[in-house]
Each structure stands twice: as C-alpha cells, then as structure tokens.
Amino acid sequence: MKALNALVKNSSRLGTLNRRQAIRVMAGAAGCTLVFPRVVLADAQWKPCGEDEAFLDDLERQGCLFFLEQGSERTGQVLDRARNDLGGARDPRRVSSIAATGFGLTALCIADQRGYHPHSQIVDRVRATLDWHLNQLPQEHGFFYHFNDIETGERVWKCEVSSIDTSLLLCGVLAARAHFNDARIQSLADQIYERVDWPWMLNRGIAFSMGWHPETGFLEARWNRYCELMMIYLLAIGSPSHPVAAELWNSFSRPVVEYAGYKYISGKDPIFTHQFSHAWFDFRGRSDAYANYFDNSVSATRAHKAFCLSLAEWFNEDYWGVSASDSASGYVEWGGPPAIGPLDGTAVPCAAAGSLPFLPADCIAVLRAMRSHWSQRAWGRYGFVDAFHPAANWYDPDVLGIDQGISVLMAENLRTGFVWNTFMKNPECQRAMQLAGFTTRDSRFEAA
C-alpha cells in the first residue's frame, strides 16, 4: 500500500513536455502497437438478416437525430432528456448532460460515417462543441459539472463535478479526434483531454472520488468496485499530461457473482454497468490479470435475460430487459440479478440495445419484437421511448440522452465495430490498456 501511494504521489509530478508525442511514438514502436480485431461477437454463428439490418439502421439513424436536434448549435451541449414526439423542435427543458454530450459526439461520428447528415453540418457542430467545452463551460481541474444549462453552461441542481460523466464526455472527445481529419477538432480535443487533472480527483487516495462540490468538497464515495468505472482508470492512466500510476488499475475490487449457472464479475448494479466502458474501449479478445471483460459482459447479459424471464408474470422472450431508467414513479436504478429497485414489469429497451454485441441474436430479437408489438406508443421520432409498461398502460413520453447513446453506439459496434476501431486509434488508449496489463492471452477468470 505504501508503494502504491508513493506511485500515486509521484504520478502527479511526471514531466509533461512532449509526452503526447512520446506516447504516440512509443505506441508505434515494435512490440507496442495493439492491433485490435475486427468484430468478434459472442455468438459467432449469428448473422444479421435483411430485416435485422433495416431495424438497426432505423435505431441508429433516429438515435443520431436526437443528438443533432436536441443539442445546441452554439454550445454543442445535449439535453439530458427530451420528448419523443416534438417533430424536430427542441424540448423547452434546458438541462444538458455532460454524459449525453459525450455520447452525442460519438453519435455524430457515426452519423458522418454513415452519411445520415451532411458532413459540413456535423463538422461544424463538433467544432462548436469542443470549442465551448474548452473555452466557455465552467470546469474544475478539467472536470465538468454533471448537469448544466444547455445555452449558458450554468450549473443546475447544485450538481457535482463528476468524474464518470466527465469521462463519458472525454470518450466522445477522443472518438471525434480520431475520426475527423480536421486540425481544429484535433487541437481542441487534445487541449480538453490534457487539461484534466486526474491526480486531483484521487483526493490523496488510491481510488477516484465520484465527484466534488464547491460547497462541501470531494464526495466520500469512490470508484472502488467494478462497474462502469473502467473508462475512468484507463483515461487517467493514459493521460498525456496528468497521468496516474498504472497500479491503480488494481485498486478497485472485482466481486464474482453466480446466477443461473453464469459466473461473472459484478456488483449489485444495473446492466448498464457492463456496457458503458465497452462502448468505446475494445476489450474483445483481451484479458488483464483478472478477466476477459467482454466475455464477462456476455455472461452478465445472459444472466440478466435469465433473471428477467424468471419473473414470468411480467417478462417473456418478446419483452425483457431492465436498466436504470424512467418509470411511472420517476427515475429508478433497477434491474438484476439480484433484484434491484422496485421492479414492476417496466421494460427498458436500452438494456438489450446496450448489450447488442454481447448477445446479438437474443437482443435484436427482443428489440424487434418490442417495436413490432408496441410501436404506436413505444417508438417515436428518436426510436424507442426510454421505458414502457404496456400492462399498466404507461409509456414514457421521453427519451434519455445516455440511454439513446449506448443504444446507438452498441448497435454500430455490432454492425461494423466502427466505434471500437475509431476510438482505439488513440495512442493514449492503446498505451493505457498495455500499462494496465491487457494481453491477448486467455483470461485467468473464465466467464461462464
């Protein structure tokens, strides 16, 4: 422990002169470049039919539209939520989400790659987004507040400076840097990433704080147990300006759970915790000292489906999947196994959509079935509503940016691996995985 603390302390003193350039050179050196595989799916025998491809294209095209229409042309910030029936008008609610904006930047890369919208329009939006976040939006040591006014950038709800939501934004920033051959975009992205003071968010500990309030200081809660946190540690380890010691990769616990014959690393968390970091970082075919995390998410998804189907009074093969979402009673972090939150039979489409690469046949089947059965109420301009409960005659009027985001990104990763392949061009991300100990050998922990 003393040695680890010393490394954390020393990591804040590392020289930064030309470090980004050095990382890029080292990443290209013999034996250092990670060559990431093409799409490798859990269900290697699954092949999309024409109807599958058409559905996935609808899901992506309409999801990408959300990030254009419900984002500000001036600031690039994306609304946390919006109604799904506004016909293209922006929702009058003004609360943006840093995390939704990160998903949005990546969705714009997808929209550009697929030609959903004019290239010049997308480039202008990405430039505006990065410029605003670098030069206008309030920040603390490079970290951003979770929620802000979409046009003024003013902090709302006395929210925290968030380590995870800033990381989600940074993933979008780095995806844009890698995708667009645009000097302005690349320069702005470099500056946003390099400004983040990762050792500060450690707050003299060995696990990152979940956030900071100007009124009270750092939150006591830390990212010290396996969940969606992997992106925080890898972005920090790979930082070209304010890195932390690679040994911090060992500072969060990895509890192993078993359900219905499936064994995997997980906490008592919703299924999105097995999806978010995987939207950008490519864990396929790679293991650290603990696990193959892609296979781990496969097992978590299989267990989640089995858990839902065990609740036969609510769920079946054509209707399953629960993740943190809206409900008839408000926003709830729910799911399982084990049962989390006040489950009531509400289905959340992003639970399956966010796991498309892990269990493609099952996930696309349930998504297509849900649209087929309930499209008049559950599907709108931006695709699925956030959640719905047909037996209770409740259909969420809203979509949520982060849930739209994980659905769009993972649908594209299933189809082409585009987000993985683009994001992993960033040499800092390649190097971070190397330093964390990822290799192509089999995992020491074999997910069922």
N, C-alpha and C positions, 0 to 999 in steps of 0.2 A: 504494500500500500504506500509506503514512503517513497519507493522508487517511482510509482505511478504518479504520485502527487508532484514529485520533482519534475517528471516529464511534462506534466500539465503546466507547471510554472514556467519551465524553460521554453515551451512551445510558443508562448506569447512574446518571446524575445528573439525568435528566429529572424534572421535577416530577410528583407523583402525585396532587395534590389534585384530586378530582372528575374524574380522567382517564377513568374508565369512563363517567361520564355524558357527558363531552365526546365520547368516541368514538361513543356512541350517537346523540348529536345530529348529529355530522358525517356519520355513516353514513346518516342520513336526509335530509341536505341534498340539494338539487337537484344532479344530476350525480354523486352519490356512492353512491347505493344500487345494489347489484348485484342485478339481477333474474335469479335462476337459472332455467334452463329446466326444463320437465318432462322426463320420462325420454326421453333421446335415446340410442339404442343404436347400436353399430357396425353391426349387421345390421338395418337399418331395415325390412326386409321380414319379419323373423321375428315371428311371433305365437304366443303360447302356446296349446296345445290344452288341453282339459279335464284330460287325464292329466298334462300338464306342471304345471298349477296345483295339482293334487292332490299331486304329488310335492313341489313347492316348499313347499307348506303343511306337509307332513309334516316336511320337513327343518327348517323354521323352528320349528314347534311343539315338536318333540322337542329341537332345539338349545336353545331358550329354557328348556325344562325343566331342562336341565343346569345353567344358571346359577342357577336357584332351588334345586334340590335339592343341588347341590354347592357352595353358598355358605353362609356363616354368617348366621343370622338376627340375631345380635348385632353382628357386625363388618361384615357385607356383603362380606368378602373371599371370593374364589372360588378353589377349588382349582386348582392348575396342571394336574392330571390326575386322572382317576377311571376306575374300571372302568365298562364299558358294560352290565353285567349284574347290578347290585345291587338292582334292583327298587325304587329310590327311596331306599334308605338312603345316607347319606353315606359316602364312601370313608374308611377309617380313617387314610389318609395325611393329614398335616396341613399340607403345604406349599402355601401360596397364592401366586398370581402377581399382581403389580400390573397387568400387561398383561391377564390374563384378567379381572380385576375391571373394567377399563375396557371391554372388550368386553361384559362382563356388564351393566353399567349401560345400555349401548345396547340390548342384547337385551331388557332389562326395558321399555325404551320401546316396542320392537316388540311385546312381549307385551301391553302395555297397549293399544296402538293396535289390535291385532287381537283383543283380548278373550280371550287364551289363559288368563289368570288374573285373579282378582278385582282390581279397581282398588285397593282399600284395602290389600290384601296387597302389591301392588307398590310403592305409595307408601311404606308403612312400611319396606320393605326399602331403598328408595332413600334415605330419610331416615337410616336407621341406618348405611348405607354411608358417606354423606357426613359424618355426624357423627363416626364413628370415624376416618375418614381425616384429618379436620381436627384433632381433639382428642386422639386416642389413639395413632395409629400413628406410630412413630419416623420422623423425616424430617430432611433436611439442606438448609437453604436452600429448603425447599419440595419438594425431590426425595425420592423414596421408594426404599427398597431393593427390589431385583428380586423376591426371594422372602422370605416371612415365614410364621410360624406362623399358621394361619387364625384361631385364637381369642385368642392372646396378643399377636400382632403382632411377636413376637421375630424378629429377623433370623436366617435359616438359611443354612448352607453358606458363611458368610463372604462372601456375595454383595455386589455393588457397589450403590451408589446409582446408579440407571440413568436416563440422560436419555431414551432411547427408550421405556422401559417406563413411566416417569412420564408421558410424552407420550401414550401409549396410554390410560392412566388418565384424563388430562385430557380427551381426546376424549370419553370416556364421561361424564365430569362435565359437560361443556358440552352434550352431547346431552340429558342429563337436565334441565339448567337450561332448555333451550329447549323441551322437550316438556311438562314438568309445570307447570301453572299453580298453583304451590304456593310460598308466600313462604319457607317454611323451606328447601325444596330450593334455591331460587334464591339465598338468602343464604349457605348453606353452600357452594354451588358457587362463588359469587363469591370467597369467602374462600380456598378451596383454590387457585383459579387465581391470585389476586392475590398469594399468598404465595410463589410460585415465583420465585426469583432467577435469571433467565436469564443475566445477565452473569457471575455466579459460575461457571456451568458452561462458559463460554467459556475460563476459566482463562487470561486475558490473550491469547487467540488470536483468530482470525477464523473458526474452525470449532469447533463444540461438541465437548467431550470426550464420550467414550462413557460415562463414569461416574467414580465416586470411591469409594475405600476409606478407611475411617477409619484403617486401619493404614499405608497407603502413599500416600495422596493420590490425585490425579487419574490416571486411566488415560492412557497415552500415545496410544492410538488415538483418532482424531477422526472425526466425521461429515463427511468431506470429499470423498466421491464418491457420485454418485447411487445411491440405493437407497430404502428406506422412510423416509428421513430428512426428507421434505418437511414432515411434520407438526411436527417439532421447530422448524424455522425459522419456519413460519407462526404457530405458537402463541407463539413468542418475539417475533416482530415485532409481533404484535397485542396483546401483553400490556398490560393497563391500568395496571400498577404498576411492572414491571421490564422494559421493552421493550429490544430490541437494534435496532441500525441496520438499516433495510431493505436496505442494500447488502450485508448478509451473505448475502442470497439468492444472490449471485453467488460466494460463497466455496467452493462445492463444485463439483467437476468433473462433467462430463456426457459421458462417453465414448460414442461411437457405434459400434455393432457391426452386423454384417450376417450373416444366416444364411438360407439357402434363399430368397433374394430379399427378405427382410424387413430393413429398416433401422430401428434404434431406439436410443435412449439406454439403456444398461445397463452394469452391472458384471458380474463373474463371480459372480453371486448366484442363489439360488433364486427361483422365480417369485413368492413372497410379497412380494418387494421391490417388485413392480409392483402390489400390491394394497392393502397396509395403509393408506397415507395416503389412498388413493382410497375407502376405506370411509366416510369422513366428509367430507373436503374434496371439493367438487364441481368437477372440472376439465373437465366437458363443455363443449365449445364455447368454451373459453378458452385463450389462449396467453400465455406470457411471452416474453421475448426469445429463448428457446431452443427451445421446443417446445409442442405441444399434448399434455399428458401423458396425457390419456385415450386419444387416438389412439395414443400411444406404448405404452400398456399393451395396446391391441388388437394391435399388431404383435408385442409381446413374447409374448402368449398364442398367436398364430398360429405364431410361431417355436417356442415350446415344444411345441406339439402336433406340428409337423413333426419336431422333434428326437426326440420320443418315438416317433413312427411310423417313424422311420429305424432304430430299434432293434427290428426286426421279430421278432426271436427272443423278445421279451418283450411288446411292446405292439401294439395294433391299435385300430380305431375304437371298439370297445366297452370298451377298457381302456388308459387312458393318463393321465398326469399325475403329476409328482413334485415335491414341495416339501420343505423341512426338516420332518422327522418322525421318529417311531419307526421302527425296523427290527428284524429278528430279532437284530441285533447291537448294538442300542442306538440312541440318538438320533443322527441324521445330518443335516447340512446338505447336501442333494444336489439334483440337478436338471440343468438345461441349457437351451439350449446356451451355451457349450461344456459338455461333460460335467463335472459337479461331483460329487465324492464317489464312494463305492464303489457305483455303480449295480448293482442285481442283479435288476431286474424287479419290485420292490415298487411298488405304486401307492398314491398318497396322494390321497384324494378331495378334500381342501380345495384342491388345486392347480387343479382345474376349478371347484369351487364358489366359490372366491375370485375367479374370473375370469368369473363368470356375466354381468355387464353388458357385458363386453368382447366376448365371443364366445358369445352365448346359445344358439344352435342347437346348436353343437358341444359346449358344456359341459353343457347339460342332457341331451343325448343320451347322453353317456358316463356321466353320473351315474345316469341311469335304467337304463342297461344294466348298470352295476355292481351296483345294488341288485337288479335282476331276476335276474342270474346268481348272485350270491353273498350274497343277503340273509340266509340262515340263519347265516352266520358273520361277515359284514362289516357287518351292520346290527343295531342293538340299541335300547335304551331311548332313547338320545340321538341316534339316527341312525347314520351311518357310524362305524366304528372309525377310529382315526387313520390306519392304514395296513394293507395286507394284501398277501399274495403267494400266490395260490391254487396255483401250480405247486409251490411249496415247502411247501404246507400250513401256512402261517403267517398267522395273523390276530391283529392286535394286540388284547389284551383291553381296552385303554384308549382313552379319548378325551382330547384335549388342549384346554384352555380357549381358547387363541388360535386353534387350527385350527377349533374349533366356532364361535368368534366370527366369524372372517372369512367362514365359510360362511353363517351366519345373516344377517349384515349385508348381504352382497352379494346374497343371494337376495332380500331385501326391496328393495334398491335396484333390482334387475332388475324386480321386480313393480310397484313404485309410486314409487321414488325417495324413500321416506319418510326414510331416514337422512340423505341429502344435503339434502333440503328442510328438515328439522328442524335439523340441525347448522348449516347456513348462515344460519339466523335470527340466530345470534350475531353481533352487530355487530363484535366484535373479529376474527372470522374473515373477514368481508367486507372489513374495512379492511386486514387483513394481506395479502390477495390483491391489493388495489389497490396497496398500497405495494410489493409485490414485482413489480409491473408487469404483472399479468394484464389482458388486454383481450379483447374478443370478435373481434378480427381473427384472420386465419389465422396459423398458426404459421410462423415462419421455418424451422423444421426440419420437413419433411414426412415423417411416418412412412409407411412403405410399406403 
